[in-house]
Amino acid sequence: MKTVLKEIKKKPIEYLILLIIFFIGTSLYFIFRFEAAVQRIIIYSIITLYFFWSLYYHQKRGDLHLSIVIEYLIFAIFALVLLTTTVF
């Protein structure tokens, strides 16, 4: 836990961007709670933005490798499948 807090203190802007992505996405999801098509687009957008944020973050850290890209891509696909099959 201390490592995570140190990382956040080192790069507060990157984590603020991530927090904004999730906060706005979650807010919009609940605002459009009666429109399934819009909710689906919001979920796709959050997942896509998170994927690109992770690539940007690792690129800035200097440790972006193909294995990391594949890992985040698999995670994004898993989240997409999980959310679209359980929510809709």
N, C-alpha and C positions, 0 to 999 in steps of 0.2 A: 504494500500500500504506500509506503514511503517513497518507493521508486516512481510510482505513478504521480504522486504529488510533486516530486522534484521535476519530473518531465513536464508537467503542466506549468510549473513556475518558470521553466526555461523557455517554453514556447507558448505563451498565453494567447497570442493572436490565433494560432492554428487551432487550438482547442476552443476558443471563442467562436470561430467560424463553424466548427463541428456542432457546438451547442446551439448556435443559431439555426443551423440546418435542421436539427432534430426538433427544436422548439417550434419553429415556423411550420414544419411538416406536420407535427402532432396537432398543433392548433388548427391548421387547415383541415386535417382529417376529421376533427370533431366538429368544426364549423359546417362541413358538408356531410354530416353523418347520415343524411337521408338520400344521398346521391352516390350510388355504388360505383358508377363509372368515374366520377370525379375522385372518389376515394382511391380507386385503383391507380389512376394517374398520379395522385399524390404519393402513394406507396412506391410506384416506379421511380418517381423523381427523387424521393429520399434515398432509395437504394443506389440510384445512379450517382447522385451527389456524394454519398458516402464513399462509393468506390473511387471516384475521381479525387476526393479529398485524401483518401489513403495513399493513392499514387503520388499526389503532390507532397504529402507529408514525408513519405519515404524517400522521395527524390531530394527533398531539402535536407534530409538527414544524411543522404549519401549512401543509403543501403538498399536502394531499389534494385531488385533482381527479378528475374522471370519467375522464380518460385514464389515470391511475395505477390506478384501480379496474379498468378494462378490461385494462390491462397485466397486473396480478396475476391477474385472472380467467383470462386466456388462458394465462398461465404455469401456473396450477393445473390447468387442463383438459389442457394438454400433458403435465404431469407425471403426471396421472391416467391418461391414455391410454398414455403410455410405460411406466409401471410396471405397469399391469394387463395390457398385451399382452405384455410381455416376461417378467414374473415368473410369471404364472399360465397 
